[in-house]
Amino acid sequence: MTDKRSVAPPVARPVAALDEIFLTETQLAERHRISVKSIRNARVYGGYVKFVKIGRNVRYRLSDVLEFEAAHVQRSTSDREADDD
C-alpha cells in the first residue's frame, strides 16, 4: 500500500540571504592588497567596508565588499577632487 498523504511543495527561500559569502579580514586584506592591521584600523575609524560581528568573529559580506568597490570606481585621479567640492 502506498501512502497518499499530500506533500507540501518545497519552501522558497531567499537565496541571496542564505547563500551570502563572508570574507575574513585576512581574505579582505589580500583582496585589497593592504595589511590586516590597516583593515582593523579602518574598522575602528569607519568609512571602509561594512562588517558583521558574530561573537568575537569579524566577517565581511562579499555583497558589501562589491558595493564598496563599485562606489570607489574612478576614471581619473581628478574624479575624487570633483566630488569634494
PyMOL commands that set and color helices and strands:
alter all, ss='L'
color gray80, all
select helices_A, chain A and resi 15-18+25-32+36-45+62-71+79-84
alter helices_A, ss='H'
color red, helices_A
select strands_A, chain A and resi 22-23+52-54+57-61
alter strands_A, ss='S'
color yellow, strands_A
deselect
rebuild
show_as cartoon
